[in-house]
Amino acid sequence: MLSLTACAPEVGSEAWCKQMKEKQSGDWTANEAADYAKHCVFK
């Protein structure tokens, strides 16, 4: 049996920041919001 898994971009990477920016902020977890602020806003 083969299973396909999507590889998520590394937290804090440019791809991750872009993905989070496109995601509804109401769907973010508390950890995602903190990581976004730390890595994408306050570089």
DSSP file (Angstrom, degrees, kcal/mol; ACC not computed):
  #  RESIDUE AA STRUCTURE BP1 BP2  ACC     N-H-->O    O-->H-N    N-H-->O    O-->H-N    TCO  KAPPA ALPHA  PHI   PSI    X-CA   Y-CA   Z-CA
    1    1 A M              0   0    0      0, 0.0     2,-0.4     0, 0.0     0, 0.0   0.000 360.0 360.0 360.0 132.5    0.0    0.0    0.0
    2    2 A L        -     0   0    0      2,-0.0     2,-0.4     0, 0.0     0, 0.0  -0.865 360.0-166.0-105.3 139.2    1.3    3.4   -0.9
    3    3 A S        -     0   0    0     -2,-0.4     2,-0.5     2,-0.0     0, 0.0  -0.979  11.3-142.0-125.1 142.2    0.4    6.5    0.9
    4    4 A L        -     0   0    0     -2,-0.4     2,-0.4     2,-0.0    -2,-0.0  -0.862  18.4-175.7-102.7 132.0    0.9   10.1   -0.2
    5    5 A T        -     0   0    0     -2,-0.5     2,-0.4     2,-0.0    -2,-0.0  -0.984  21.8-130.3-126.9 139.6    1.9   12.7    2.3
    6    6 A A        -     0   0    0     -2,-0.4     2,-0.7     1,-0.0    -2,-0.0  -0.688  21.0-130.4 -85.8 136.9    2.4   16.3    1.7
    7    7 A C        -     0   0    0     -2,-0.4     3,-0.1     3,-0.0    -1,-0.0  -0.787  20.1-144.3 -89.3 120.6    5.5   17.8    3.0
    8    8 A A        -     0   0    0     -2,-0.7     3,-0.1     1,-0.1     8,-0.1  -0.600  24.7-105.6 -81.7 143.7    4.9   21.0    4.9
    9    9 A P        -     0   0    0      0, 0.0    -1,-0.1     0, 0.0     2,-0.1  -0.323  46.3 -88.5 -65.7 153.6    7.4   23.8    4.6
   10   10 A E    >   -     0   0    0      1,-0.1     3,-2.4     2,-0.1     6,-0.4  -0.380  50.0 -99.5 -64.5 135.8    9.7   24.3    7.6
   11   11 A V  T 3  S+     0   0    0      1,-0.3    -1,-0.1     5,-0.1     3,-0.1  -0.340 110.2  21.3 -57.3 129.7    8.3   26.7   10.2
   12   12 A G  T 3  S+     0   0    0      1,-0.3    -1,-0.3    -3,-0.1    -2,-0.1   0.248  94.0 126.0  94.7 -12.1    9.8   30.1    9.7
   13   13 A S  S <> S-     0   0    0     -3,-2.4     4,-2.6     1,-0.1    -1,-0.3  -0.320  75.7-109.9 -74.6 163.1   10.7   29.6    6.1
   14   14 A E  H  > S+     0   0    0      1,-0.2     4,-2.2     2,-0.2     5,-0.2   0.886 120.9  51.6 -59.5 -39.1    9.6   32.0    3.4
   15   15 A A  H  > S+     0   0    0      2,-0.2     4,-2.4     1,-0.2    -1,-0.2   0.891 109.7  49.6 -65.6 -39.6    7.3   29.3    2.0
   16   16 A W  H  > S+     0   0    0     -6,-0.4     4,-2.7     2,-0.2     5,-0.2   0.929 109.9  50.4 -65.3 -45.2    5.7   28.7    5.5
   17   17 A C  H  X S+     0   0    0     -4,-2.6     4,-2.3     1,-0.2    -2,-0.2   0.912 112.1  48.1 -59.0 -42.6    5.2   32.4    6.0
   18   18 A K  H  X S+     0   0    0     -4,-2.2     4,-1.6     2,-0.2    -1,-0.2   0.918 111.4  50.0 -64.1 -43.2    3.5   32.7    2.6
   19   19 A Q  H  X S+     0   0    0     -4,-2.4     4,-1.0     1,-0.2    -2,-0.2   0.908 112.5  47.1 -61.8 -42.7    1.3   29.6    3.4
   20   20 A M  H  < S+     0   0    0     -4,-2.7     3,-0.4     1,-0.2    -1,-0.2   0.876 107.6  56.2 -67.6 -37.2    0.3   31.1    6.7
   21   21 A K  H  < S+     0   0    0     -4,-2.3    -1,-0.2     1,-0.2    -2,-0.2   0.852 109.6  46.6 -62.2 -34.1   -0.5   34.5    5.1
   22   22 A E  H  < S+     0   0    0     -4,-1.6     2,-0.2    -5,-0.1    -1,-0.2   0.673  97.3  89.2 -82.0 -18.1   -2.9   32.8    2.7
   23   23 A K  S  < S-     0   0    0     -4,-1.0     2,-0.1    -3,-0.4     5,-0.1  -0.581  94.9 -98.7 -81.4 141.3   -4.6   30.7    5.5
   24   24 A Q    >   -     0   0    0     -2,-0.2     3,-2.1     1,-0.2     4,-0.3  -0.397  28.2-137.7 -57.5 126.6   -7.5   32.3    7.3
   25   25 A S  G >  S+     0   0    0      1,-0.3     3,-1.1     2,-0.2    -1,-0.2   0.760 102.2  65.0 -63.7 -22.8   -6.1   33.7   10.6
   26   26 A G  G 3  S+     0   0    0      1,-0.2    -1,-0.3     0, 0.0    -2,-0.1   0.684  99.1  54.4 -69.8 -17.3   -9.1   32.4   12.4
   27   27 A D  G <  S+     0   0    0     -3,-2.1    -1,-0.2     2,-0.1    -2,-0.2   0.446  85.4 109.2 -94.4  -2.4   -7.9   28.9   11.6
   28   28 A W    <   -     0   0    0     -3,-1.1     2,-0.1    -4,-0.3    -3,-0.0  -0.457  66.1-130.9 -74.0 144.8   -4.4   29.4   13.1
   29   29 A T     >  -     0   0    0     -2,-0.1     4,-2.3     1,-0.1     5,-0.2  -0.454  29.3-105.2 -82.2 167.9   -3.5   27.6   16.2
   30   30 A A  H  > S+     0   0    0      1,-0.2     4,-2.2     2,-0.2     5,-0.2   0.897 123.5  50.7 -61.0 -39.6   -1.9   29.6   19.1
   31   31 A N  H  > S+     0   0    0      2,-0.2     4,-2.7     1,-0.2    -1,-0.2   0.901 108.9  50.5 -65.8 -40.8    1.5   28.1   18.2
   32   32 A E  H  > S+     0   0    0      2,-0.2     4,-2.8     1,-0.2    -2,-0.2   0.917 110.5  49.7 -62.9 -42.6    1.1   29.0   14.6
   33   33 A A  H  X S+     0   0    0     -4,-2.3     4,-2.3     2,-0.2    -2,-0.2   0.913 113.0  46.3 -62.8 -43.1    0.2   32.6   15.5
   34   34 A A  H  X S+     0   0    0     -4,-2.2     4,-2.4     2,-0.2    -2,-0.2   0.921 114.3  47.4 -65.7 -43.9    3.2   32.9   17.8
   35   35 A D  H  X S+     0   0    0     -4,-2.7     4,-2.9     2,-0.2     5,-0.4   0.889 110.9  52.2 -64.5 -39.4    5.6   31.3   15.2
   36   36 A Y  H  X>S+     0   0    0     -4,-2.8     4,-2.6    -5,-0.2     5,-1.2   0.935 111.9  45.7 -62.5 -46.1    4.2   33.6   12.5
   37   37 A A  I  X>S+     0   0    0     -4,-2.3     5,-2.6     3,-0.2     4,-0.6   0.925 117.1  45.2 -62.1 -43.7    4.8   36.7   14.6
   38   38 A K  I  <5S+     0   0    0     -4,-2.4    -2,-0.2    -5,-0.2    -1,-0.2   0.913 127.3  24.8 -67.7 -44.3    8.3   35.5   15.6
   39   39 A H  I  <5S+     0   0    0     -4,-2.9    -3,-0.2    -5,-0.2    -2,-0.2   0.733 131.8  30.7 -98.2 -25.2    9.5   34.4   12.1
   40   40 A C  I  <5S+     0   0    0     -4,-2.6    -3,-0.2    -5,-0.4     3,-0.2   0.727 127.4  28.8-110.2 -26.8    7.5   36.4    9.6
   41   41 A V  I  <<S+     0   0    0     -5,-1.2     2,-0.7    -4,-0.6    -3,-0.2   0.862 124.1  38.1-100.4 -51.5    6.7   39.8   11.3
   42   42 A F      <       0   0    0     -5,-2.6    -1,-0.1    -6,-0.2    -2,-0.1  -0.454 360.0 360.0-103.6  59.2    9.5   40.4   13.7
   43   43 A K              0   0    0     -2,-0.7    -1,-0.2    -3,-0.2    -5,-0.1   0.479 360.0 360.0 -67.6 360.0   12.5   39.1   11.7
